[in-house]
Amino acid sequence: MTDRRRYPSDLSDARWQLIEPALTAWRTERRTRALGIGRPPEHDLRAVMDAILYVDRTGIPWRYLPHDFPPWATVYGYFAAWRDEGIFAQLSGLLHRLVRTAQGRAPEPSACVIDAQSVKTSTNVPAADQGIDAAKKIVGRKRSIVVDTLGLLLTVLVTAASVPDSVAGTALIDHITATHPAIGKAWVDGGYRQHLVEHAATLGIDMQIVRRDPGTQGFTVLPRRWVVERTLGWFMLHRRLARDYETHTTSSEAMIHIAMIDLMSRRLTGESTPTWRAI
């Protein structure tokens, strides 16, 4: 790795040790599939991951990457490959289990919380992938996420903002049942309909709708739901997630996994996440 001035988003040595085995295994497997044909890789995987974290954290376009990183086209090529082959989701899942174990929890969660966040989109997002969230009066996309009771991401689905919460929730519940069979309890808000509760019950999940007291005025912390709301707040530490800039919904999902990789790796190594208020 070439010497250069470090950025606040760069991986520390301890965080790189958590991530490096998965990326090295991916590169080795790719080389094996290619039967060793072609030039050896020119770019250091840590430098590439640092560049991806820089984009996610600062929100800049790929073409605006500083020149002390590998070329932007190379970095984007790795990002696209890792996105399409599920490497970011794999890393997120690995770190999720390590964080739970470090905090004295079972590696696999037994309960989850589901919520959605509608965000505006940039001009490069295809019109077909956008919609109107009538309740929140937002034209853009919707991020539906499932987190455990620690607020750590289990899965994410990005759709047009017009997609009803219960429709996205059905897809999420089906996915969670297949990937996290230990989950038997889920909490959602009032935007998720009774038919989703019934669908979850057929899969062995007891889903509870946590409603806001009609007589309550102003901000109120709601039981269980505050956990997922905090996770959505964590996303905003990464400027790439302040608005959906991605042409493909799979890229949007990858950027959310990258944000959680950043957060969970810092939690495992005891490093704080720099905030813009501290600058």
Buried (B, 14 or more C-beta within 10 A) or exposed (E): EEEEEEBEBBBEEEBBEBBBEBBEEBEEEEBEEEEEEEEEEEBEBBBBBBBBBBBBBBBBEBEEBEEEBBEBEBBBBBBBEBBEEBBBBBBBBBBBBBBBEEEEBEEBBEBBBBBBBBBBBEEEBEEEBBBBBEEEEBBBBBBBBBBBBBBBBBBBBBBBBBBBBBBBBBBBBEBBBEBBEEBBBBBBBEBBBEEBBEBBEEBEBEBEBBEEEEEEEEEEEBEBBBBBBEBBEBBEBBBBBEBBBBBBBBBBBBBBBBBBBBBBBBBBBEEEBEEEEEE
